[in-house]
Amino acid sequence: MSESHYSLNGKRIILGVTGSIAAYKAVSLLRTLVQAGADVSVVMTQSATRFIAPLTFEVLSKHPVAIDLFSGKQEMMHITWPEHADLIVLAPCTANRMAKYALGLADDLLSTMLMTTQCPVVIAPAMDGEMWDQPALKNHVAVLRERGVTILEPEIGPLASGKWSQGRLPSEEAIVATIEEKLRETQDWVGHHFLISAGPTREPIDAVRFLSNGSSGKMGYELAEAAVARGARVTLVSGPTELAPPPGIEFLSVTTAEEMHQALASKFERATVLIMAAAVGDFRPRQVNPEKFKKQDWNGEPLELERTTDILAALSAQRTHQILVGFAAETSNLLENGQAKLKKKSLDMIVVNQIGGTHSAFGNETNEVILIPRGKTPQPIPRLPKRAVADRILTELHTFTVPASSHQPVSQI
């Protein structure tokens, strides 16, 4: 990237460089960030200095490079630098560095900075062999993402060892775009009330059995957390999940599709945005046995089903001022099926994701979607952590934003 088209004017960024062969790529990243107007300070680990000299970063950043926690200076860099930073980016970040971060270890300058910072952290991993697929590393990545750290997916390609695997440093374009997006997250939804559904529903068959689906609820919970971070008041209506409700929201727990319908309907009038991210069951048993049905009592008779309420269609028919967003979980013809649902339910936008296979939206920490805004060109979003996808959705929704002042003040909702 010889010439930056990004705008990071006035942003203060800490670039952490760890001991990877990809450390040389951080030089180009630094140059791009500086050209975009950012004030960048570089922190290197001791092992990173074995791959590239600190002087290179000093010349390009016009700041001394920080390496040693005990540099002899009076300045407490592990506290003062993060206090004044808008964002920390680790590029490249090794598997070892992510493990230390996830475990809360603080035995050098960079790890101590990460322990004290309150600003967003973006990680661009780089590693060799099959490290990215190791269960231990996957656990560390999941822990960090749960804490709100943005971790890009390493790219697949030739590695330093000669292997072809997933471990290459993400592209500079992807890293800078993610930095720009995280820095753009401001209080841009202040005064709005988001009503968000999440998770699966369960339709009882008898006292112990039920019909459901594989939704983890992760996407809806990330949307709720992102909306709160950007200033909105949020009501999250969730089916059964193993997730803890994000702090700062109103949380309503439901089980069946009808319970979800009633909960959403009770909050809909005062909402300004409805995002229907839940995987609501389309069918329920016509009759429910109040006791456990014994298998020896089954004579082969079929389970009779009936349709549940199409919640989004029902609420769409009652809309007055609300922005409506639906989700479509599809196994094929994603674009065509999404466009049909957008029109049928009179939505402002629909988010189409694929289910089934190893990259299914269900049960994954990442998601790859197509945003289809009404009257606009569909926008494919590459595979990203679900929190990053949530922020892309909230940013796109500004196309349909009605000024919050035209609705009930937040204090009256």
Secondary structure, DSSP 8 states (H G I E B T S, - for coil): --S-----TT-EEEEEE-SSGGGGHHHHHHHHHHHTT-EEEEEE-TTGGGTS-HHHHHHHHTS--B--TT-S-SS-HHHHHHHT-SEEEEEEE-HHHHHHHHHT---SHHHHHHHH--S-EEEEE---TTGGG-HHHHHHHHHHHHTT-EE---EEEE-TTS-EEEEE---HHHHHHHHHHHHH--STTTT-EEEEEESB--EESSSS-EE-----SHHHHHHHHHHHHTT-EEEEEE-S-S----TTSEEEE--SHHHHHHHHHHHHTT-SEEEE-SB--SEEESS--SS---GGG--S----EEE---HHHHHHHH-SS-EEEEEEEESS-HHHHHHHHHHHTT-SEEEEEE-SSTT-STT-SEEEEEEEETTS--EEEEEEEHHHHHHHHHHHGGGG---GGGS--GGG-
